Amino acid sequence: MNRNHATSGSPYEAQFGFSRAIRIDNRIVVAGTGPIEQDGSTTPGDAAAQAERCCALIVRAIEELGGRASDVVRTRMLLTDPADQDAVGAVHARFFGEARPAATMMGVAWLCRPEWKVEIEAEAVLFSD
């Protein structure tokens, strides 16, 4: 069994002891991904802008481990405001609509930082590997 990790540079990875993503054989699991910029700050803007950053980080991690956005089979979107569901859903569709993963969107009371409006996680299976 092969085990590889991807990191995104999030300050929480070292602090909380996790990897952005892990690949075991043909499966990639991406941790809950918040809207973190390269410098550790939060992506500014509305829920759509933050979801865009989350999805970009997810796809980058999957690609680093040999996959593609079209390999995604499962996503979970956590929102702090249900009014943001359409905006976040539209971003999700742009990134993962081709794959049409099983997806869950849920409301939560809080995320890791008070300014975060969304956090997203994903799983991919590499069928062509």
N, C-alpha and C positions, 0 to 999 in steps of 0.2 A: 504494500500500500504506500503510495507516494503522498506526501503532505507538504504543501507549499503555502506561504503566507504572502499577503500584500498589505502594504501600509499606505496611509494617505497623508501622514504627517499631523494628524489631529493630536492636540495635546492630551486628549483623553485616552489614546491608545496606550501610552506608557503609564499614565497615572492610574488607569483602571485595569491594566494588564490584558489587553486584547489586541487582535489584529483587525484591520478593516475587512479583510476577507481571508478565507482559507480554502484551499483546494485539496480535496482528497479524491484521488483517482479522477473520475470524470464529473465530480460534483463540486460546485463552488458555492459557498455560503458567505453572503456579505452581511456584516453586522449592521445594526441600526445606524444609519448615516445621517448626521445632522448637517446643516448648512454652514460648514466650516471653510473659511478661506485659507489660502496657503500660509498666511501669517498668523493663523490661529483665531482671527476675529470671525464674527458672525457675518454671513452674507447679508448685506442690507436689502431692504425692500419688502415686498409683500410675500404672501405664501407661495405664489407662482415662481417668483425669483428664487426663493429659498428651495423650492422643490427642484428647480432647474439645476441648482448647485448640487443637491443631494444625488440626483440622477446622474449627473456628470461624474461625480466621484464614484458612484456604484459602477458605471460602465467602465471607467478607467481601471478600477480594481479587477473587474472581470477580464478585461483585455490583458492586463498585466499577468494574469494567471492562465492565459491562453484561450479565453472565451470571447463571446460577442454578446451584444444586447439581445440578439435573436435567440440566444440560448437560455434566456431567463424563463423559468417555469413557475416562479412564485414571488409575489411582492406583498409587502405590508406597509401601508401608509398610516402614520400616526399624525393626527391633526389636533391642535389645541382649540380650533374654532370650526364648527361644522359648516359655517358659511363659506369656508375656503375649499370645500370639496370639489366643486366644478373646476376651479382654477388649477388645483393640484392634479385632478383627474386628467385635465387636458395636457399637462406636462407629462404625466405618466404615459399617456397615449402616444405622444410624440417619441418618447424614448423606447417604449416597450410594446407599442400597438401591434407591430409585426409579429411579435412572439405570442401575444395574447395570453399572458401568464394568469394562473389562478391568483387573484388579488383580493386583499382585504384592506378596507379603509375604516379607521376607527377614530373616535374622539377620545382624547386623554386630558387629564387635568393639568399636566405640566410635562415639560421636556427638560433636558439637561441644563439649558440656559433659558432664562425667562423670555428672551427676545425670539427664541425659536418658535416658529409657527408649524413646522413640519419636520418629521424624521421618517426615513424610508429604509427598509431592508429588503434584500432580494436573495433568491437562490437560483442557480443556473445548473443545467445538466448539459454536458458536451456530448452530443449524440454522434458527432463525426470523429471523435477521438478514439 
